[in-house]
């Protein structure tokens, strides 16, 4: 549900060569659930409960981990895991001394899928896509039309970069796809055979916000973004935010030319995020950026007996020879378990 708070946002409507400004109001103020800490040269960390535990049917083991300082002041981490219990979602934390300095609730980047129909000038409904799987071959049927996911899902980078969005350079851009506009990359033809036709994008994951941040989209035709505080409970990756997208950050699910909207200021914390986008026909733009760096991750479902190696660029300054503790947790429908490993930076 939208949260009760007043805010001001701006809108800029674009043709191929100009943008028009618009202003309005939207509701929403996200609840800060985690305290940002600064310690030992760390950019930002999050306080979570730490400790090994095993609950009904859940079991996880870290088989190896390695951390290496980078020249830019960040640290590169790889962690290999094996699930020896029930299927569940995994997360990784890093501790320096008694303080948690890094948390990733899954793998790097948001995960997204295209649902395409070979029709034009069709406004897609929102509701059927909330529970749609991100898997290749998924179909959504509504109002006599079928929307199909032709390929496996895609992932974004862990953090955005400066890019040209519809003719203007913007910071920390994480999504930037277009047809018929300036800037951006083409939509993938395997997923969207003809970008003039109608399609939907569903993008989900976790957003780690380390300082007060404003989110922006520039979309043709429209998009909605919802964010809710992270909790370490079993959350199926289909109906990510429940039975609907609360659209409490940006709510613009309607046809129009490329238009820029901004959110209210989002406070530091870890959030589940869902970004739903619609294209009804003609030109198309799909984008997302922020005025400060945001670190994005997506859920990793690890089945029984499955192994995985996860890698992260941590916004943490560490040096060779330091000792850290890497903790992995798996959350299943029947309980949770964790595993830890002491690592010396190389």
HELIX and SHEET records of a PDB file:
HELIX    1   1 UNK A  127  UNK A  130  1                                   4    
SHEET    1   A 6 UNK A  19  UNK A  25  0                                        
SHEET    2   A 6 UNK A   8  UNK A  14 -1                                        
SHEET    3   A 6 UNK A 259  UNK A 262 -1                                        
SHEET    4   A 6 UNK A 215  UNK A 219 -1                                        
SHEET    5   A 6 UNK A 284  UNK A 290 -1                                        
SHEET    6   A 6 UNK A 175  UNK A 179 -1                                        
SHEET    1   B 2 UNK A  36  UNK A  37  0                                        
SHEET    2   B 2 UNK A  45  UNK A  46 -1                                        
SHEET    1   C 3 UNK A  60  UNK A  69  0                                        
SHEET    2   C 3 UNK A  75  UNK A  83 -1                                        
SHEET    3   C 3 UNK A 307  UNK A 314 -1                                        
SHEET    1   D 3 UNK A  99  UNK A 104  0                                        
SHEET    2   D 3 UNK A  88  UNK A  96 -1                                        
SHEET    3   D 3 UNK A 301  UNK A 302 -1                                        
SHEET    1   E 4 UNK A  99  UNK A 104  0                                        
SHEET    2   E 4 UNK A  88  UNK A  96 -1                                        
SHEET    3   E 4 UNK A 323  UNK A 332 -1                                        
SHEET    4   E 4 UNK A 335  UNK A 344 -1                                        
SHEET    1   F 5 UNK A 107  UNK A 108  0                                        
SHEET    2   F 5 UNK A 294  UNK A 298 -1                                        
SHEET    3   F 5 UNK A 199  UNK A 209 -1                                        
SHEET    4   F 5 UNK A 111  UNK A 116 -1                                        
SHEET    5   F 5 UNK A 154  UNK A 155 -1                                        
SHEET    1   G 6 UNK A 107  UNK A 108  0                                        
SHEET    2   G 6 UNK A 294  UNK A 298 -1                                        
SHEET    3   G 6 UNK A 199  UNK A 209 -1                                        
SHEET    4   G 6 UNK A 269  UNK A 279 -1                                        
SHEET    5   G 6 UNK A 222  UNK A 229 -1                                        
SHEET    6   G 6 UNK A 250  UNK A 252 -1                                        
SHEET    1   H 2 UNK A 139  UNK A 142  0                                        
SHEET    2   H 2 UNK A 145  UNK A 148 -1                                        
SHEET    1   I 2 UNK A 161  UNK A 165  0                                        
SHEET    2   I 2 UNK A 168  UNK A 173 -1                                        
END                                                                             
